[in-house]
Amino acid sequence: MTADQARRDRWRRYWDKHSASYDRQMRFFDRVLFGDSRAWVCSQATGDTLEVGIGTGLNLPLYPAGITLTGIDISPAMLKIAADRARQLGREAGLREADAHNLPFPSTTFDTVVSTFSLCAIPDHQRAIAEIHRVLRPGGLLLLADHIAGSAPAVRAAQRLLETVTIPTGGEHFLRRPLDQARAEGFTIERQERFKLGIVERIAARKPAPP
Ligand SMILES: C[S@@+](CC[C@H](N)C(=O)[O-])C[C@H]1O[C@@H](n2cnc3c(N)ncnc32)[C@H](O)[C@@H]1O
């Protein structure tokens, strides 16, 4: 087994195990921290849309009716809850098990890629953003919301301390800033909002189309 496979298996088991309690925990953070970020992200999706790390599908009710949705995640148990939710909502969604580090789609497949609160949990978020860039069509939109490193040194110090526990036990990172990786990958940031002591950020970033 390669190191990549071992890592994937470990976090798959982790998310499978936590799938049943995920919605209750996440609803709490949505209420106190993330506000309307899910609606902010999903309302901007158009056309062929991929959600990376779709989890239990909490975003499913928030997408516009006209899009074609594909969702990937490494956890079959999270995906099962997402599939049940899609069925209850009467929403078509192509859900499949896949790793964000190696997206199983040809280049330039999607008009929109969405990721909410997953880049903090995906081991190599830079590689995931490079993959997202690859599968987006030129002119396509990347829509992200996540918790990131706070604006103030005291907040970041607390997050650094928190990470000493959360990274080994849950793969959860608190000091990332996906905006920097998106810029480095060549995306143009079109909209950016940051709030709650700078801990929450949401962005809309465009993959430039050739002139
Ligand atoms: C905090 S949850 C977020 C779920 C969902 N995006 C949401 O907004 O509620 C993180 C999700 O990322 C998934 N994940 C972690 N590593 C992954 C990887 N390498 N590839 C795909 N999904 C991954 C987990 O299985 C989990 O469902």
The ligand as an ORCA input file, in Angstrom:
! r2SCAN-3c Opt
* xyz 0 1
  C     -15.766     19.061      7.511
  S     -16.431     17.967      6.315
  C     -17.247     19.102      5.176
  C     -18.380     18.461      4.453
  C     -19.218     19.389      3.552
  N     -18.395     19.981      2.530
  C     -19.930     20.454      4.326
  O     -19.845     21.634      3.940
  O     -20.620     20.135      5.305
  C     -15.001     17.484      5.383
  C     -15.318     16.467      4.305
  O     -14.158     16.319      3.484
  C     -14.046     14.946      3.125
  N     -12.657     14.662      2.740
  C     -11.565     14.632      3.527
  N     -10.476     14.333      2.802
  C     -10.888     14.175      1.538
  C     -10.227     13.858      0.309
  N      -8.912     13.636      0.264
  N     -10.962     13.781     -0.824
  C     -12.305     13.989     -0.794
  N     -12.982     14.297      0.349
  C     -12.292     14.387      1.486
  C     -14.507     14.209      4.377
  O     -14.861     12.868      4.101
  C     -15.681     15.078      4.830
  O     -16.887     14.636      4.249
*
